[in-house]
Amino acid sequence: MKRKITIESLARMTQDEFSVMGERFDKVDARFEKIDHALKNILDVVLEIPSKKSFEHLEAKVQTIDTRLASVKRRVRK
């Protein structure tokens, strides 16, 4: 024997399912926000890492300063 469903009970069931789906989407949104925050942190860290060109520039500066320091040491010893 088939059970008859009234429009009111069908509407209530539909509303309940939409409420459940809304809760699930809220959880998914919260997870996406956490992922977005983590990705922003990773990007901030990556952007702080100097490039190879920056390292080469720094190395050249250090070599220049080292050469000058050696020259000053030679003058001081004389």
RAUR-V414112 format. One record per backbone hydrogen bond with DSSP energy under -0.5 kcal/mol. NH is the residue of the N-H (numbers start at 1). CO is the residue of the C=O. E is the energy in kcal/mol with one decimal. If there is no record, write none. Layout:
BEGIN
nh=NH co=CO e=E
nh=NH co=CO e=E
END
This chain:
BEGIN
nh=10 co=6 e=-2.4
nh=11 co=7 e=-2.4
nh=12 co=8 e=-2.3
nh=13 co=9 e=-2.5
nh=14 co=10 e=-2.4
nh=15 co=11 e=-2.5
nh=16 co=12 e=-2.5
nh=17 co=13 e=-2.3
nh=18 co=14 e=-2.4
nh=19 co=15 e=-2.2
nh=20 co=16 e=-2.3
nh=21 co=17 e=-2.5
nh=22 co=18 e=-2.3
nh=23 co=19 e=-2.1
nh=24 co=20 e=-2.1
nh=25 co=21 e=-2.6
nh=26 co=22 e=-2.0
nh=27 co=23 e=-1.9
nh=28 co=24 e=-2.3
nh=29 co=25 e=-2.8
nh=30 co=26 e=-2.2
nh=31 co=27 e=-2.1
nh=32 co=28 e=-2.6
nh=33 co=29 e=-2.2
nh=34 co=30 e=-1.9
nh=35 co=31 e=-2.5
nh=36 co=32 e=-2.9
nh=37 co=33 e=-2.3
nh=38 co=34 e=-2.4
nh=39 co=35 e=-2.7
nh=40 co=36 e=-2.1
nh=41 co=37 e=-2.0
nh=42 co=38 e=-2.4
nh=43 co=39 e=-2.6
nh=44 co=40 e=-2.3
nh=45 co=41 e=-2.0
nh=46 co=42 e=-2.7
nh=47 co=43 e=-2.6
nh=48 co=44 e=-1.0
nh=48 co=45 e=-0.6
nh=49 co=45 e=-0.7
nh=49 co=46 e=-1.0
nh=55 co=51 e=-2.0
nh=56 co=52 e=-2.5
nh=57 co=53 e=-2.4
nh=58 co=54 e=-2.5
nh=59 co=55 e=-2.7
nh=60 co=56 e=-2.3
nh=61 co=57 e=-2.1
nh=62 co=58 e=-2.5
nh=63 co=59 e=-2.4
nh=64 co=60 e=-2.2
nh=65 co=61 e=-2.7
nh=66 co=62 e=-2.8
nh=67 co=63 e=-2.3
nh=68 co=64 e=-2.4
nh=69 co=65 e=-2.6
nh=70 co=66 e=-2.4
nh=71 co=67 e=-2.1
nh=72 co=68 e=-2.5
nh=73 co=69 e=-2.6
nh=74 co=70 e=-2.1
nh=75 co=71 e=-2.0
nh=76 co=72 e=-2.4
nh=77 co=73 e=-2.0
nh=78 co=74 e=-1.1
END
